[in-house]
Amino acid sequence: MAAPLQRYIGLMSGTSMDGIDAAILEVSPKGFKLGQHYSHNIPPALHQQLLALCAPGDNEIIRMGQADYLLGMEFATAVKKLLNISGLKPADITAIGSHGQTIRHHPQGPSPFSLQIGNPNLITQHTGICTVADFRSRDIAAGGQGAPLAPAFHQAAFASPDTNRVIVNIGGMANITPLIKGQATQGFDTGPGNVLLDYWIAKNIGERYDRNGDWAASGQVLTDLLSQMQQDPYFALPAPKSTGREYFNSYWLEQQLDQRSDKPADVQATLLQLTANTIAQAIQALGYPINEVYIGGGGAHNLALMQALKLALTPYSVHSTGALGIAPDWVEAAAFAWLAQQTLNSRSGNIPAATGANSACILGAIYPV
């Protein structure tokens, strides 16, 4: 008798902190495919609370506890709305995989940790569905950085026995997963994706993001500033490595711009080129012949960034992950649905070569109904 179809929901709130991506992953003996999906806006007041928690401030523990509760309720609401859209009941879902919202990521030093909030107890209680969360801590306990975790899913979803591919995720930060024939899967953060672009346009124009990269396209790349930014030590670090808002943030950018008086649109153009260059240079430094590059994450909608990547990655073929069956907006949510399935089936979810862990581990904590 064939095993029944199982459905998992993945929840992802990325570095932008403005929305929750909720996606259903349908799993069967034949493999898995993306089902119904839904994007849930985070209320502006909570968005500001989350941003504030990414930097030191007064009364942090109480503010974190409040945001943890409020965000957990938003995650639960996103699940219930997704179920309503899809016509499914809680009993139709095996489990939820919730990444949570990262507010601090310090995977190095004598006391490494990575902190995600969005109370999973509330998600289980208010949806009636088993929830798996806190995926990063076990990898860190095993000596890893807790990130990136998507490479294991990229390998399962996108690897080809015949073609060397690189999967690129461009969210707030950018990371790559080389899928090379005959080689162990790796993966690492290349540096900033959209985070600096979003900060700069919000500061200068009041927009939350640069739609299509139009503002960046209106400016000119400042080659001296670009060269200066590319000298940051992070870009020369060997893999495995990961980063976040703790490093690439408004303070980092303002330090780079100290004593300069450039046109804001030119700075935006330069930041876009920084993202494109650091991704391309990381891929080119792999030392393997690459046939195809696929882009996932919100950056895939930035037409100017996609064009810059295609130029920087010539002669590689550059496409959206949609060409492989999962639209770019939903790859990360699908990844955490898949990771929940791995956890419940007592299978590892990390790739030590990507995170630096000393072993493959079963990730996450389970919050049963």
Secondary structure, 3 states (H helix, E strand, C coil): CCCCCEEEEEEECCCCCCEEEEEEEEEECCEEEEEEEEEEECCHHHHHHHHHCCCCCCCHHHHHHHHHHHHHHHHHHHHHHHHHHHCCCHHHCCEEEECCEEEEEECCCCCCEEEEECCHHHHHHHHCCCEEECCHHHHHHCCCCCCCCHHHHHHHHHCCCCCCEEEEEECCEEEEEEECCCCCCCCEEEEECCHHHHHHHHHHCCCCCCHHHHHHHCCCCCHHHHHHHHCCHHHHCCCCCCCCCCCCCHHHHHHHCCCCCCCHHHHHHHHHHHHHHHHHHHHHCCCCCCCEEEEECHHHHCHHHHHHHHHHCCCCEEEEHHHHCCCHHHHHHHHHHHHHHHHHCCCCCCCHHHHCCCCCCCCCEEECC
